[in-house]
């Protein structure tokens, strides 16, 4: 059998230089995007490169320019609609700035996040957007020391001294739970993955993610403002898991003195809650009212439609990317926390406290 033809040879800078009739150094400057050349020379070199099918070596170019034109993004769960929308905001702004985005998933694990950040440092990304799961910031300090600006998304990190883009989680949760108290509810439960330390106001080693800790604080503030005792039995720390949330709500609703209102601090907890209430054949809001945090697309598809705290998710991602682009371009403004507003969206899942508590179906019946 005849030997297969050799693979085509890769076009090099000397090839382009010969075809354009310029020196190799001139061709390298034009193709590498550094130094100066006349408009005519630049046009001749680029035309020769296009004709020969020259492909820029991005790694070599980054070694010359110090830029890779990429952003690293680390989020907790790329399958979660919240983070998907936030990343969309990042990529839209990055694209306008001529930057590509490389995504990593931490699965809410600090060590996984640190490995991802180290990988991005080694790949010499131009900037990082991180939704922190880790409770310390040494790995982020390392990135900054390497000349890579970092912006925190969705979660603050105490002592990090980094630009941060969040919403007023505490105020939003307090306002949502106040809707329950104003409707006459006194048995108000919360399903959250926040720290069980009721005095926690900042993320600390051993605590959970900052957003849910803040939302739990807002929940407690609303009860205190209404003069309602804070019962520990009405707080369920489930971790970031739908199945755990479902189990927690089944347990809550099996109590003789069960809650008449449920506040969930994220979409995963909300889905687990609705799953449990469906299994119990609980009427919403006749038996129990529900408010979720974040307005997922499915919130208007369930019946009754879900009352929620709505966040400007895509705008959060876009603002994080915009701040990062400005840092990459040399901004020396003092890092600060940027807080965007939320909105309470009332729908049919909330109502007045029931006059009497009716028996519910046992799970699995």
C-alpha positions as a Markdown table, in Angstrom:
| # | Residue | x | y | z |
|---|---|---|---|---|
| 1 | Unk | 0.0 | 0.0 | 0.0 |
| 2 | Unk | 1.3 | 3.5 | -0.7 |
| 3 | Unk | 2.5 | 5.5 | 2.2 |
| 4 | Unk | 0.0 | 8.2 | 3.4 |
| 5 | Unk | 0.9 | 11.7 | 2.5 |
| 6 | Unk | 2.8 | 13.7 | 5.1 |
| 7 | Unk | 0.8 | 16.1 | 7.2 |
| 8 | Unk | 0.8 | 19.6 | 5.9 |
| 9 | Unk | 3.6 | 21.8 | 7.4 |
| 10 | Unk | 2.5 | 24.6 | 9.7 |
| 11 | Unk | 2.9 | 28.0 | 8.3 |
| 12 | Unk | 5.6 | 30.0 | 10.3 |
| 13 | Unk | 6.4 | 33.7 | 10.7 |
| 14 | Unk | 9.4 | 33.4 | 8.3 |
| 15 | Unk | 7.0 | 32.0 | 5.7 |
| 16 | Unk | 4.7 | 35.0 | 6.1 |
| 17 | Unk | 7.7 | 37.4 | 6.1 |
| 18 | Unk | 9.0 | 36.0 | 2.8 |
| 19 | Unk | 5.5 | 36.2 | 1.2 |
| 20 | Unk | 5.0 | 39.8 | 2.4 |
| 21 | Unk | 8.5 | 40.9 | 1.4 |
| 22 | Unk | 9.4 | 42.1 | 4.9 |
| 23 | Unk | 11.9 | 41.1 | 7.6 |
| 24 | Unk | 11.1 | 38.4 | 10.1 |
| 25 | Unk | 11.1 | 40.9 | 13.0 |
| 26 | Unk | 8.6 | 43.1 | 11.2 |
| 27 | Unk | 6.3 | 40.2 | 10.6 |
| 28 | Unk | 6.6 | 39.1 | 14.2 |
| 29 | Unk | 5.7 | 42.6 | 15.5 |
| 30 | Unk | 2.6 | 42.8 | 13.3 |
| 31 | Unk | 1.4 | 39.2 | 14.0 |
| 32 | Unk | 2.2 | 39.5 | 17.7 |
| 33 | Unk | 0.4 | 42.8 | 18.1 |
| 34 | Unk | 3.3 | 44.7 | 19.7 |
| 35 | Unk | 5.7 | 47.4 | 18.5 |
| 36 | Unk | 5.0 | 49.8 | 15.6 |
| 37 | Unk | 4.7 | 49.3 | 11.9 |
| 38 | Unk | 3.3 | 51.4 | 9.1 |
| 39 | Unk | -0.3 | 50.9 | 8.0 |
| 40 | Unk | 0.9 | 49.7 | 4.6 |
| 41 | Unk | 3.3 | 47.2 | 6.1 |
| 42 | Unk | 0.7 | 45.9 | 8.5 |
| 43 | Unk | -1.8 | 45.4 | 5.7 |
| 44 | Unk | 0.8 | 43.6 | 3.6 |
| 45 | Unk | 1.7 | 41.2 | 6.4 |
| 46 | Unk | -1.9 | 40.5 | 7.4 |
| 47 | Unk | -2.8 | 39.8 | 3.8 |
| 48 | Unk | 0.1 | 37.4 | 3.5 |
| 49 | Unk | -0.8 | 35.6 | 6.7 |
| 50 | Unk | -4.4 | 35.2 | 5.5 |
| 51 | Unk | -3.4 | 33.9 | 2.1 |
| 52 | Unk | -1.0 | 31.3 | 3.7 |
| 53 | Unk | -3.4 | 30.3 | 6.4 |
| 54 | Unk | -1.1 | 31.4 | 9.3 |
| 55 | Unk | -2.5 | 30.7 | 12.8 |
| 56 | Unk | -1.2 | 32.8 | 15.7 |
| 57 | Unk | 0.5 | 30.9 | 18.5 |
| 58 | Unk | -1.5 | 32.2 | 21.4 |
| 59 | Unk | 1.0 | 31.0 | 24.0 |
| 60 | Unk | 3.9 | 32.6 | 22.3 |
| 61 | Unk | 2.0 | 35.8 | 21.8 |
| 62 | Unk | 1.1 | 35.9 | 25.5 |
| 63 | Unk | 4.7 | 35.6 | 26.5 |
| 64 | Unk | 5.5 | 38.7 | 24.4 |
| 65 | Unk | 2.5 | 40.8 | 25.3 |
| 66 | Unk | 1.9 | 39.6 | 28.9 |
| 67 | Unk | -1.8 | 39.0 | 28.0 |
| 68 | Unk | -3.7 | 35.9 | 27.2 |
| 69 | Unk | -7.0 | 37.7 | 26.5 |
| 70 | Unk | -8.8 | 35.2 | 28.8 |
| 71 | Unk | -10.7 | 35.4 | 32.0 |
| 72 | Unk | -11.1 | 32.6 | 34.5 |
| 73 | Unk | -14.4 | 32.1 | 36.2 |
| 74 | Unk | -15.0 | 29.8 | 39.2 |
| 75 | Unk | -18.6 | 29.2 | 40.3 |
| 76 | Unk | -20.2 | 26.9 | 42.8 |
| 77 | Unk | -22.5 | 24.9 | 40.4 |
| 78 | Unk | -22.6 | 25.5 | 36.7 |
| 79 | Unk | -25.9 | 23.4 | 36.5 |
| 80 | Unk | -27.6 | 25.9 | 38.8 |
| 81 | Unk | -29.7 | 28.3 | 36.8 |
| 82 | Unk | -28.5 | 31.2 | 39.0 |
| 83 | Unk | -24.8 | 30.7 | 38.1 |
| 84 | Unk | -25.6 | 29.9 | 34.5 |
| 85 | Unk | -27.2 | 33.4 | 34.2 |
| 86 | Unk | -24.4 | 35.0 | 36.1 |
| 87 | Unk | -21.8 | 33.5 | 33.8 |
| 88 | Unk | -23.9 | 34.7 | 30.8 |
| 89 | Unk | -23.5 | 38.2 | 32.2 |
| 90 | Unk | -19.7 | 37.7 | 32.5 |
| 91 | Unk | -19.3 | 36.3 | 29.0 |
| 92 | Unk | -21.4 | 39.1 | 27.3 |
| 93 | Unk | -19.2 | 41.8 | 28.8 |
| 94 | Unk | -16.0 | 39.8 | 28.2 |
| 95 | Unk | -16.8 | 39.3 | 24.6 |
| 96 | Unk | -17.2 | 43.1 | 24.0 |
| 97 | Unk | -13.8 | 43.6 | 25.5 |
| 98 | Unk | -12.2 | 40.9 | 23.2 |
| 99 | Unk | -11.8 | 38.4 | 26.0 |
| 100 | Unk | -12.5 | 34.7 | 26.2 |
| 101 | Unk | -13.9 | 33.0 | 29.3 |
| 102 | Unk | -12.7 | 29.7 | 30.8 |
| 103 | Unk | -15.1 | 28.2 | 33.4 |
| 104 | Unk | -14.4 | 26.0 | 36.4 |
| 105 | Unk | -16.8 | 24.4 | 38.9 |
| 106 | Unk | -16.1 | 24.2 | 42.6 |
| 107 | Unk | -19.1 | 22.1 | 43.7 |
| 108 | Unk | -19.1 | 24.3 | 46.9 |
| 109 | Unk | -15.8 | 22.8 | 47.9 |
| 110 | Unk | -13.0 | 25.1 | 49.0 |
| 111 | Unk | -10.2 | 22.8 | 48.0 |
| 112 | Unk | -11.6 | 22.4 | 44.5 |
| 113 | Unk | -11.9 | 26.1 | 44.2 |
| 114 | Unk | -8.2 | 26.5 | 45.2 |
| 115 | Unk | -7.1 | 24.0 | 42.7 |
| 116 | Unk | -9.0 | 25.8 | 40.0 |
| 117 | Unk | -7.5 | 29.2 | 40.9 |
| 118 | Unk | -4.0 | 27.7 | 40.9 |
| 119 | Unk | -4.7 | 26.2 | 37.4 |
| 120 | Unk | -5.8 | 29.7 | 36.2 |
| 121 | Unk | -2.7 | 31.3 | 37.6 |
| 122 | Unk | -0.5 | 28.8 | 35.8 |
| 123 | Unk | -2.4 | 29.5 | 32.6 |
| 124 | Unk | -1.7 | 33.2 | 33.0 |
| 125 | Unk | -5.3 | 34.3 | 32.7 |
| 126 | Unk | -5.7 | 38.1 | 32.7 |
| 127 | Unk | -8.3 | 38.2 | 35.5 |
| 128 | Unk | -10.5 | 36.0 | 37.7 |
| 129 | Unk | -14.2 | 36.1 | 38.7 |
| 130 | Unk | -14.8 | 33.9 | 41.8 |
| 131 | Unk | -17.9 | 32.9 | 43.7 |
| 132 | Unk | -16.0 | 31.8 | 46.8 |
| 133 | Unk | -16.7 | 28.5 | 48.5 |
| 134 | Unk | -13.4 | 28.6 | 50.5 |
| 135 | Unk | -13.5 | 30.5 | 53.8 |
| 136 | Unk | -9.9 | 31.9 | 53.5 |
| 137 | Unk | -8.4 | 33.9 | 50.7 |
| 138 | Unk | -4.7 | 33.0 | 50.5 |
| 139 | Unk | -5.2 | 31.4 | 47.1 |
| 140 | Unk | -6.8 | 34.7 | 45.9 |
| 141 | Unk | -4.0 | 36.7 | 47.4 |
| 142 | Unk | -1.6 | 34.5 | 45.4 |
| 143 | Unk | -3.4 | 35.4 | 42.2 |
| 144 | Unk | -3.3 | 39.1 | 42.9 |
| 145 | Unk | 0.4 | 38.8 | 43.8 |
| 146 | Unk | 0.9 | 37.2 | 40.3 |
| 147 | Unk | -0.6 | 40.3 | 38.7 |
| 148 | Unk | -4.1 | 38.8 | 38.2 |
| 149 | Unk | -6.9 | 41.0 | 39.4 |
| 150 | Unk | -9.8 | 39.1 | 41.2 |
| 151 | Unk | -13.5 | 40.1 | 41.6 |
| 152 | Unk | -15.8 | 38.2 | 43.9 |
| 153 | Unk | -19.2 | 37.4 | 42.6 |
| 154 | Unk | -22.4 | 36.7 | 44.7 |
| 155 | Unk | -20.4 | 36.3 | 48.0 |
| 156 | Unk | -18.3 | 38.6 | 50.1 |
| 157 | Unk | -15.2 | 37.3 | 51.8 |
| 158 | Unk | -14.1 | 39.0 | 55.0 |
| 159 | Unk | -10.6 | 40.5 | 55.0 |
| 160 | Unk | -9.9 | 39.8 | 51.3 |
| 161 | Unk | -9.8 | 43.4 | 50.2 |
| 162 | Unk | -11.2 | 42.6 | 46.8 |
| 163 | Unk | -13.9 | 44.1 | 44.5 |
| 164 | Unk | -17.1 | 42.3 | 45.3 |
| 165 | Unk | -20.5 | 42.2 | 43.6 |
| 166 | Unk | -23.5 | 41.1 | 45.6 |
| 167 | Unk | -27.1 | 41.9 | 46.5 |
| 168 | Unk | -28.5 | 43.0 | 49.9 |
| 169 | Unk | -29.2 | 39.5 | 51.0 |
| 170 | Unk | -29.9 | 40.4 | 54.6 |
| 171 | Unk | -32.4 | 43.2 | 53.7 |
| 172 | Unk | -34.1 | 41.1 | 51.1 |
| 173 | Unk | -34.6 | 38.2 | 53.4 |
| 174 | Unk | -35.9 | 40.4 | 56.2 |
| 175 | Unk | -38.4 | 42.0 | 53.7 |
| 176 | Unk | -39.6 | 38.6 | 52.5 |
| 177 | Unk | -40.2 | 37.2 | 55.9 |
| 178 | Unk | -41.9 | 40.4 | 57.0 |
| 179 | Unk | -44.5 | 39.6 | 54.3 |
| 180 | Unk | -45.3 | 36.4 | 56.3 |
| 181 | Unk | -45.5 | 38.2 | 59.7 |
| 182 | Unk | -47.8 | 40.9 | 58.2 |
| 183 | Unk | -50.1 | 38.1 | 57.0 |
| 184 | Unk | -50.5 | 36.8 | 60.5 |
| 185 | Unk | -48.0 | 33.9 | 60.4 |
| 186 | Unk | -46.1 | 33.2 | 63.6 |
| 187 | Unk | -44.8 | 29.7 | 62.8 |
| 188 | Unk | -42.3 | 30.6 | 60.1 |
| 189 | Unk | -39.6 | 28.1 | 59.2 |
| 190 | Unk | -36.5 | 28.6 | 57.1 |
| 191 | Unk | -34.7 | 26.0 | 54.9 |
| 192 | Unk | -31.1 | 27.1 | 54.5 |
| 193 | Unk | -27.5 | 25.9 | 54.1 |
| 194 | Unk | -26.2 | 28.8 | 56.3 |
| 195 | Unk | -24.1 | 28.6 | 59.4 |
| 196 | Unk | -26.1 | 27.4 | 62.5 |
| 197 | Unk | -24.4 | 30.1 | 64.5 |
| 198 | Unk | -27.2 | 32.6 | 65.1 |
| 199 | Unk | -24.6 | 35.4 | 65.8 |
| 200 | Unk | -22.8 | 34.9 | 62.5 |
| 201 | Unk | -22.7 | 38.0 | 60.4 |
| 202 | Unk | -19.6 | 37.3 | 58.4 |
| 203 | Unk | -18.1 | 34.3 | 56.7 |
| 204 | Unk | -15.6 | 32.6 | 59.0 |
| 205 | Unk | -13.7 | 29.3 | 59.1 |
| 206 | Unk | -16.2 | 26.5 | 59.6 |
| 207 | Unk | -19.2 | 28.7 | 58.6 |
| 208 | Unk | -21.2 | 28.2 | 55.4 |
| 209 | Unk | -21.5 | 30.4 | 52.4 |
| 210 | Unk | -21.8 | 34.1 | 53.0 |
| 211 | Unk | -25.1 | 34.6 | 51.1 |
| 212 | Unk | -27.1 | 32.1 | 53.1 |
| 213 | Unk | -25.6 | 33.2 | 56.4 |
| 214 | Unk | -26.8 | 36.8 | 55.5 |
| 215 | Unk | -30.3 | 35.6 | 54.5 |
| 216 | Unk | -30.6 | 33.7 | 57.8 |
| 217 | Unk | -29.7 | 36.8 | 59.7 |
| 218 | Unk | -32.4 | 38.7 | 57.8 |
| 219 | Unk | -34.9 | 36.0 | 58.7 |
| 220 | Unk | -34.1 | 36.4 | 62.4 |
| 221 | Unk | -34.3 | 40.2 | 62.2 |
| 222 | Unk | -37.8 | 40.0 | 60.7 |
| 223 | Unk | -39.0 | 37.7 | 63.5 |
| 224 | Unk | -37.5 | 39.9 | 66.1 |
| 225 | Unk | -39.1 | 43.0 | 64.6 |
| 226 | Unk | -42.5 | 41.3 | 64.8 |
| 227 | Unk | -42.0 | 40.1 | 68.4 |
| 228 | Unk | -42.0 | 36.5 | 67.4 |
| 229 | Unk | -39.7 | 34.1 | 69.4 |
| 230 | Unk | -37.0 | 32.5 | 67.4 |
| 231 | Unk | -37.5 | 28.8 | 67.7 |
| 232 | Unk | -34.4 | 26.7 | 66.7 |
| 233 | Unk | -36.7 | 23.9 | 65.7 |
| 234 | Unk | -38.0 | 26.0 | 62.8 |
| 235 | Unk | -34.5 | 26.4 | 61.2 |
| 236 | Unk | -33.2 | 23.6 | 59.0 |
| 237 | Unk | -29.5 | 23.6 | 57.8 |
| 238 | Unk | -29.6 | 21.2 | 54.9 |
| 239 | Unk | -26.5 | 21.8 | 52.9 |
| 240 | Unk | -26.7 | 22.5 | 49.2 |
| 241 | Unk | -28.7 | 19.4 | 48.3 |
| 242 | Unk | -32.3 | 19.1 | 47.1 |
| 243 | Unk | -32.8 | 15.6 | 48.7 |
| 244 | Unk | -31.7 | 16.9 | 52.1 |
| 245 | Unk | -34.0 | 19.9 | 51.8 |
| 246 | Unk | -36.9 | 17.6 | 51.0 |
| 247 | Unk | -36.2 | 15.5 | 54.1 |
| 248 | Unk | -35.9 | 18.6 | 56.3 |
| 249 | Unk | -39.3 | 19.9 | 55.1 |
| 250 | Unk | -41.0 | 16.5 | 55.6 |
| 251 | Unk | -39.7 | 16.5 | 59.2 |
| 252 | Unk | -40.8 | 20.1 | 59.8 |
| 253 | Unk | -44.3 | 19.4 | 58.4 |
| 254 | Unk | -44.7 | 16.2 | 60.5 |
| 255 | Unk | -44.6 | 18.2 | 63.8 |
| 256 | Unk | -47.9 | 18.7 | 65.6 |
| 257 | Unk | -47.0 | 22.4 | 65.8 |
| 258 | Unk | -45.9 | 22.6 | 62.2 |
| 259 | Unk | -45.0 | 25.8 | 60.4 |
| 260 | Unk | -47.6 | 27.7 | 58.3 |
| 261 | Unk | -45.0 | 29.5 | 56.3 |
| 262 | Unk | -41.7 | 28.4 | 54.7 |
| 263 | Unk | -38.8 | 30.6 | 53.5 |
| 264 | Unk | -36.1 | 29.0 | 51.4 |
| 265 | Unk | -32.7 | 30.6 | 50.8 |
| 266 | Unk | -31.8 | 29.3 | 47.4 |
| 267 | Unk | -33.3 | 27.4 | 44.4 |
| 268 | Unk | -32.0 | 24.0 | 45.5 |
| 269 | Unk | -33.8 | 24.4 | 48.9 |
| 270 | Unk | -36.9 | 25.6 | 47.1 |
| 271 | Unk | -37.1 | 22.6 | 44.8 |
| 272 | Unk | -36.6 | 20.2 | 47.8 |
| 273 | Unk | -39.4 | 22.1 | 49.7 |
| 274 | Unk | -41.9 | 21.9 | 46.8 |
| 275 | Unk | -41.1 | 18.2 | 46.3 |
| 276 | Unk | -41.9 | 17.5 | 50.0 |
| 277 | Unk | -45.1 | 19.5 | 50.0 |
| 278 | Unk | -46.3 | 17.7 | 46.9 |
| 279 | Unk | -45.6 | 14.4 | 48.5 |
| 280 | Unk | -47.6 | 15.5 | 51.6 |
| 281 | Unk | -50.5 | 16.8 | 49.4 |
| 282 | Unk | -50.1 | 20.1 | 51.3 |
| 283 | Unk | -52.2 | 23.0 | 49.8 |
| 284 | Unk | -50.2 | 26.1 | 49.0 |
| 285 | Unk | -51.0 | 28.6 | 50.4 |
| 286 | Unk | -54.0 | 27.1 | 52.2 |
| 287 | Unk | -51.9 | 24.9 | 54.5 |
| 288 | Unk | -48.5 | 26.6 | 54.1 |
| 289 | Unk | -47.2 | 29.7 | 52.4 |
| 290 | Unk | -43.9 | 29.6 | 50.5 |
| 291 | Unk | -41.4 | 32.3 | 49.5 |
| 292 | Unk | -38.2 | 31.4 | 47.6 |
| 293 | Unk | -35.0 | 33.3 | 47.1 |
| 294 | Unk | -34.3 | 33.9 | 43.4 |
| 295 | Unk | -36.7 | 34.0 | 40.5 |
| 296 | Unk | -36.0 | 30.9 | 38.4 |
| 297 | Unk | -37.8 | 30.4 | 35.1 |
| 298 | Unk | -39.8 | 27.5 | 36.5 |
| 299 | Unk | -41.1 | 29.7 | 39.4 |
| 300 | Unk | -44.0 | 30.7 | 37.2 |
| 301 | Unk | -44.6 | 27.2 | 35.8 |
| 302 | Unk | -45.5 | 25.5 | 39.1 |
| 303 | Unk | -49.0 | 25.9 | 40.5 |
| 304 | Unk | -49.5 | 28.0 | 42.4 |
| 305 | Unk | -46.9 | 30.3 | 41.0 |
| 306 | Unk | -44.1 | 30.9 | 43.4 |
| 307 | Unk | -43.6 | 34.2 | 45.3 |
| 308 | Unk | -39.9 | 35.0 | 45.3 |
| 309 | Unk | -37.1 | 37.5 | 45.9 |
| 310 | Unk | -35.8 | 38.3 | 42.5 |
| 311 | Unk | -32.2 | 39.1 | 41.9 |
| 312 | Unk | -30.6 | 40.9 | 38.9 |
| 313 | Unk | -28.4 | 37.8 | 38.2 |
| 314 | Unk | -27.1 | 38.6 | 34.8 |
| 315 | Unk | -26.4 | 42.2 | 35.8 |
| 316 | Unk | -24.4 | 40.9 | 38.7 |
| 317 | Unk | -22.2 | 38.8 | 36.4 |
| 318 | Unk | -21.9 | 41.7 | 33.9 |
| 319 | Unk | -20.8 | 44.2 | 36.6 |
| 320 | Unk | -18.2 | 41.7 | 37.9 |
| 321 | Unk | -16.8 | 41.4 | 34.4 |
| 322 | Unk | -16.9 | 45.1 | 33.8 |
| 323 | Unk | -15.0 | 45.8 | 37.0 |
| 324 | Unk | -12.5 | 43.1 | 36.1 |
| 325 | Unk | -11.9 | 44.5 | 32.6 |
| 326 | Unk | -11.2 | 48.0 | 34.1 |
| 327 | Unk | -8.7 | 46.4 | 36.5 |
| 328 | Unk | -7.0 | 44.6 | 33.7 |
| 329 | Unk | -6.7 | 47.9 | 31.8 |
| 330 | Unk | -5.0 | 49.5 | 34.7 |
| 331 | Unk | -7.6 | 50.9 | 37.1 |
| 332 | Unk | -6.2 | 51.6 | 40.6 |
| 333 | Unk | -9.5 | 52.5 | 42.2 |
| 334 | Unk | -9.8 | 51.3 | 45.8 |
| 335 | Unk | -11.6 | 47.9 | 45.9 |
| 336 | Unk | -15.1 | 48.1 | 47.3 |
| 337 | Unk | -18.4 | 46.1 | 47.6 |
| 338 | Unk | -21.0 | 46.8 | 45.0 |
| 339 | Unk | -24.5 | 46.0 | 46.2 |
| 340 | Unk | -27.3 | 45.7 | 43.6 |
| 341 | Unk | -31.0 | 45.9 | 44.6 |
| 342 | Unk | -33.5 | 43.0 | 44.8 |
| 343 | Unk | -37.2 | 43.0 | 44.3 |
| 344 | Unk | -40.0 | 41.0 | 46.0 |
| 345 | Unk | -42.3 | 39.4 | 43.5 |
| 346 | Unk | -45.7 | 38.4 | 45.1 |
| 347 | Unk | -47.5 | 35.5 | 43.5 |
| 348 | Unk | -50.1 | 32.9 | 44.5 |
| 349 | Unk | -47.9 | 30.9 | 46.9 |
| 350 | Unk | -48.4 | 33.3 | 49.8 |
| 351 | Unk | -51.5 | 34.0 | 51.8 |
| 352 | Unk | -52.8 | 34.6 | 55.3 |
| 353 | Unk | -52.1 | 32.2 | 58.2 |
| 354 | Unk | -54.7 | 29.4 | 58.2 |
| 355 | Unk | -57.4 | 29.5 | 60.8 |
| 356 | Unk | -56.8 | 25.9 | 61.6 |
| 357 | Unk | -54.2 | 23.2 | 60.8 |
| 358 | Unk | -55.6 | 20.2 | 58.9 |
| 359 | Unk | -53.9 | 16.8 | 58.8 |
| 360 | Unk | -51.6 | 16.1 | 55.9 |
| 361 | Unk | -51.0 | 12.9 | 54.0 |
| 362 | Unk | -48.2 | 10.8 | 55.3 |
| 363 | Unk | -45.2 | 10.7 | 52.9 |
| 364 | Unk | -45.4 | 8.0 | 50.3 |
| 365 | Unk | -49.1 | 7.3 | 50.9 |
